[in-house]
Amino acid sequence: MKVEQKMSKISDTANCMTIEDFEVGDTFEKVYQVTYEMVRKFSEISGDWNPVHHDKDYARKTVFKQQIAQGMISVAQFSGIFGMDMPGLGTIWVQQEVTFLAPVYLERPYTAAVEVIEIDLAGNTVTFSTICKDQQGKIVLSGKGVLKPIPKKVKAKLNL
């Protein structure tokens, strides 16, 4: 019973799109910034304690001149988009390609953006371009993600 109540609450704040809901060219964007607390938590999870992420003096001596975030924190922004917004509940993220093009600095605004570039009805997959860009529009990360949205009959069965 608790799971059903939690699901009901979540479904009130999230999308739950099926493959039929998509068209090539559909987009979604999310503004985010990386804090040092996020960097620290990511290091606890991943074990990546590279001093360029944690030591201001060390980072000043690098090509970056200041602390930078682990690149996977920006990739994780797509998890929130895919799991809650587009497609949303019931989505399975099956593949991600990523190229890191520039550093992500702490306490600066960035935008994570996805765009539908391919729809495979037979395979129930939607392919998205995935990019993160800084406030000036410079792309810091680019890639491609493949997702399986919730099947229409599963969505109906779960009353979502």
C-alpha distance (Angstrom), angle and dihedral (degrees) to the residues before:
residue distance angle dihedral
M1 . . .
K2 3.81 . .
V3 3.81 90.6 .
E4 3.80 91.2 53.4
Q5 3.82 91.6 50.1
K6 3.80 91.2 48.1
M7 3.81 91.1 47.1
S8 3.79 90.7 50.3
K9 3.80 91.6 51.6
I10 3.82 92.5 47.0
S11 3.80 93.5 46.7
D12 3.81 88.8 56.6
T13 3.82 90.0 62.2
A14 3.80 101.6 35.9
N15 3.77 140.4 62.7
C16 3.77 122.4 -116.9
M17 3.79 106.6 -164.4
T18 3.79 126.2 178.1
I19 3.79 123.8 -153.1
E20 3.80 89.0 -97.6
D21 3.82 89.3 64.8
F22 3.83 94.1 64.5
E23 3.79 135.9 88.9
V24 3.79 126.7 -178.0
G25 3.80 106.5 -96.1
D26 3.82 96.8 36.0
T27 3.83 110.0 140.4
F28 3.78 141.4 -168.6
E29 3.81 129.5 -173.3
K30 3.79 133.9 -167.4
V31 3.80 126.8 -170.9
Y32 3.80 115.7 -142.4
Q33 3.77 142.2 158.9
V34 3.78 130.2 -155.1
T35 3.80 117.4 -125.7
Y36 3.77 126.8 -163.2
E37 3.82 88.1 -112.0
M38 3.83 88.8 60.1
V39 3.83 90.1 49.3
R40 3.81 90.5 50.8
K41 3.81 92.9 48.2
F42 3.81 91.2 47.6
S43 3.81 89.4 51.5
E44 3.81 89.9 52.5
I45 3.80 90.2 52.2
S46 3.81 98.5 40.4
G47 3.79 104.2 29.0
D48 3.83 90.4 -126.6
W49 3.81 103.2 141.4
N50 3.81 95.4 158.3
P51 3.82 105.4 161.8
V52 3.82 91.7 -130.0
H53 3.82 84.6 73.5
H54 3.82 97.9 43.4
D55 3.80 113.0 23.1
K56 3.82 116.2 68.3
D57 3.81 93.4 -166.8
Y58 3.80 92.3 50.3
A59 3.82 91.9 45.6
R60 3.83 91.7 51.8
K61 3.82 88.5 61.0
T62 3.82 93.4 54.0
V63 3.79 130.5 83.1
F64 3.84 87.1 -97.5
K65 3.85 94.4 59.3
Q66 3.82 90.9 -150.4
Q67 3.79 142.1 37.4
I68 3.79 116.8 -62.5
A69 3.78 132.2 -163.2
Q70 3.79 124.2 -114.0
G71 3.80 106.2 -95.7
M72 3.78 93.2 -126.8
I73 3.81 90.6 67.0
S74 3.80 87.3 68.3
V75 3.81 91.2 45.6
A76 3.82 87.5 52.8
Q77 3.82 89.1 62.5
F78 3.80 86.8 72.9
S79 3.80 89.8 57.1
G80 3.79 88.9 62.1
I81 3.79 92.3 46.0
F82 3.80 94.8 46.3
G83 3.80 96.0 41.2
M84 3.79 98.5 44.5
D85 3.79 112.4 15.2
M86 3.79 115.8 23.1
P87 3.03 114.4 42.0
G88 3.84 89.5 -11.6
L89 3.78 131.7 179.8
G90 3.80 117.5 30.6
T91 3.81 94.3 19.9
I92 3.80 120.6 143.1
W93 3.82 115.4 -154.2
V94 3.80 103.9 -148.3
Q95 3.81 105.1 171.0
Q96 3.80 141.2 14.1
E97 3.79 130.9 -176.8
V98 3.80 117.1 -169.5
T99 3.79 138.3 -179.5
F100 3.80 119.3 -169.6
L101 3.81 108.1 -142.8
A102 3.81 104.7 169.9
P103 3.80 138.6 3.3
V104 3.79 124.1 -87.5
Y105 3.80 110.3 -134.6
L106 3.79 123.7 -152.6
E107 3.80 123.2 -98.4
R108 3.82 95.6 13.7
P109 3.81 126.4 117.3
Y110 3.79 118.9 -107.1
T111 3.79 132.6 173.0
A112 3.80 125.1 -135.3
A113 3.81 109.6 -156.6
V114 3.79 133.1 -176.4
E115 3.80 129.9 -170.0
V116 3.79 129.6 -172.8
I117 3.80 107.7 -118.0
E118 3.81 102.1 164.5
I119 3.80 138.0 17.8
D120 3.81 122.0 -162.0
L121 3.81 107.5 -170.3
A122 3.82 93.5 -179.3
G123 3.82 92.9 53.4
N124 3.83 94.3 35.3
T125 3.82 90.7 -128.1
V126 3.77 132.8 135.5
T127 3.81 119.5 -162.7
F128 3.80 118.0 -149.8
S129 3.77 132.3 -169.2
T130 3.81 107.1 -131.3
I131 3.79 124.0 -157.4
C132 3.77 138.8 162.6
K133 3.78 119.4 -157.7
D134 3.78 136.4 -178.6
Q135 3.80 125.3 -120.8
Q136 3.81 91.3 -86.8
G137 3.81 90.9 54.3
K138 3.82 96.4 -105.3
I139 3.81 109.2 148.9
V140 3.80 110.2 -125.5
L141 3.81 96.9 175.1
S142 3.78 133.5 18.3
G143 3.75 134.3 -179.8
K144 3.75 149.7 120.8
G145 3.81 130.5 -97.3
V146 3.80 130.1 -163.5
L147 3.80 119.3 -153.2
K148 3.76 139.3 -179.9
P149 3.81 108.5 -143.2
I150 3.78 118.8 -149.5
P151 3.83 110.1 -76.6
K152 3.81 113.7 -110.3
K153 3.84 93.3 -119.5
V154 3.83 92.2 50.0
K155 3.81 90.8 49.5
A156 3.82 90.0 51.4
K157 3.82 92.3 46.5
L158 3.83 91.2 51.9
N159 3.81 91.9 45.6
L160 3.81 92.5 -126.0
